[in-house]
């Protein structure tokens, strides 16, 4: 594994000396147009959340393509703003989602995770509204994007037929990139934490021309450190450059590029077996890591993106957007297959060493137009567009000399060396998605609005299948008072899948279903504090109940069934007082196989509670203190084809604390401490394997702002 710390540190330091031309001191009300098609405005409608310093945003179009207030969007939206990211040092996607109400992060191993909402996987992950959903029946997220490149992260819960014709109905994640600013600004930071973890950050933005018509932003970070896990270490680094240009008074272009790397040593493939052959649950030292020193998992991504926005007649705007992402994975891994013997809890494990190198090329373009029109004496919004996406996947693999060896004791779980066979390429796979969508919101009265939309989606998996579906969407909102808005929405579900139907031996038919949501949203204290209460119900047919990997054909096989998820979401976010910020939420749901009444995913908690809160002490306005709590109910993994016996993780809570001191307008000191009670817990139970989460840890940072 090659490390790039010195090179990137030089690049980050160089950022601070970019020859950016400072903008005029006079304030400007103009704002950069979004890089990509889904524009998510903040409270002012003109600036990123980094400027508002708020825990909320007011407007978003992540759910519908229409630029609506969050309060009048008929779905639950959680937003993790730049201020929350900074206050609690939420530097990774896993950190972010672990602190988002209603989202469960299941750690499958050191590198791969699954994200779920309401019991269903999140497979639709967007960047500035652009992306291609996974269609696998297992949604393993091997990449853990760093938050420093983004202004905020928006999570839209439930099925999303307008912006996500394909994908699971759990939620959609939309990363909103930091955008160039007209006025010059620069910031950076240095931090040190547990296990010799070091982090360096730099961010510079401003105008490249005196008149401010060309603007740029360059962002970079570097993180490296060891771990509480034996033999595990990680380095992450990245850089992002975006240039915006006003070509004319009505035409704006934007181009951007980012390169990110995540390089790990001592990486697991799968995790520790949690039961022995007699079905008894096993326990390990929290720091135990079976992965040998030769194991590694390296991921690199080159991302190119561009947009062109043209103002048309009236307030209509046409946008063209392009995004291309080239991802490469190189690794040497070891998988522990089976359950150890009940006689000693160490012998009888089947070793499976493998090199599985992969390359993905994802391309997406989107063309849409949006604006307002008059009908029956009222103004209404509308949007229509077309998107095209392609995923091409290439991979190859090789087996190690320990393949098929059975362990005799704990030491044999980690063979010291490996000789590798020939690397064999596998067939290239290609997937094309096409979507033609449109939506309009009718203002029937000042308070009553009806949102109607449709999305025609087609998927072409070359050499496998072609599927298409027309997906309707409908929503109604009603402002009972200026403070309270009620809503109800309906969305259809369509997701082709690659799993093999156990009953037929063929590729499973697509998942289809319906999703309903009804609730009330509120905005208090001059819209500075918001809340929501919603109930939801989702049904899916042809759902893969228990995907299990088969080494005979390298595919997942599963029985299919009909499942129903229903429950409630409650949340609050924003400023309770000028000194007190809060983001909190509680979710409770039930998930059942309608044929037998059993929850097919008992490894997901059915109740969660999250809170992030900070308080600026009035007597010492430079001092801020805060805390976080993440609680989840007990989870289980019943005996299955993957393991014997029942595995249980009791309910637990993780508590964190933070404090910061603003030395002056340019310098801030901050301390974050996580898991202060040193709770020992399993990060997940899926497929009879798991490992333990982090013990108490700290991070001390020095942040600069100019």
PETA-V242560 format. One record per helix or strand of 3 or more residues. SS is the DSSP state (A for helix, B for strand). FROM is the first residue (numbers start at 1). LEN is the number of residues. Records with the same first field share a line. If there is no record, write none. Layout:
SS = FROM-LEN, FROM-LEN
//
This chain:
A = 5-11, 49-4, 70-3, 82-6, 93-6, 147-3, 194-3, 411-3, 618-3, 686-3
B = 77-4, 103-5, 113-5, 124-4, 150-8, 171-7, 185-9, 197-11, 214-12, 233-14, 251-15, 296-16, 317-21, 350-26, 378-23, 429-15, 448-14, 465-15, 484-12, 511-14, 529-16, 548-3, 555-4, 560-16, 580-14, 607-10, 623-10, 635-3, 647-3, 652-13, 667-8, 697-9
//
